[in-house]
Amino acid sequence: MTENRERRAESRLDLRALDVADDLARDDAVIQAALRRISTRAPDAEWPDWMIRAQRGLAAAAAVLLLLAGAVLLTQSDQSDPADPAELIQHWARSSHIPTNGELLSAYMGYRQ
């Protein structure tokens, strides 16, 4: 055959890690390696500084959103609809409002809450 056996042996995948059989030694080795890596990791000195900068930025964004929401609420007029269907239809006609199906059902069949 034309296939090179050495090359084929090098390209094989090691699938032993996917074995479903219980191997306590392997499990212990993985756990020990993870614990060693966690215990030797140095604490990040920049973390508190980054957290303070992030909190300041988020506080500024929240303040801007709060101001925008307040401005929207102040500029909105009171758009309460009348309770009587006849008044409601007159209100729609004066304001050139085309009612939706839900508004019509609410006006004529009493689906208001």
Buried (B, 14 or more C-beta within 10 A) or exposed (E): EEEEEEEEEEEEEEEEEEEEEEEEEEEEEEEEEEEEEEEEEEEEEEEEEEEEEEEEEEEEEEEEEEEEEEEEEEEEEEEEBEEEBEEBBEBBEEEEEEEEEEBBEBBEEEEEE
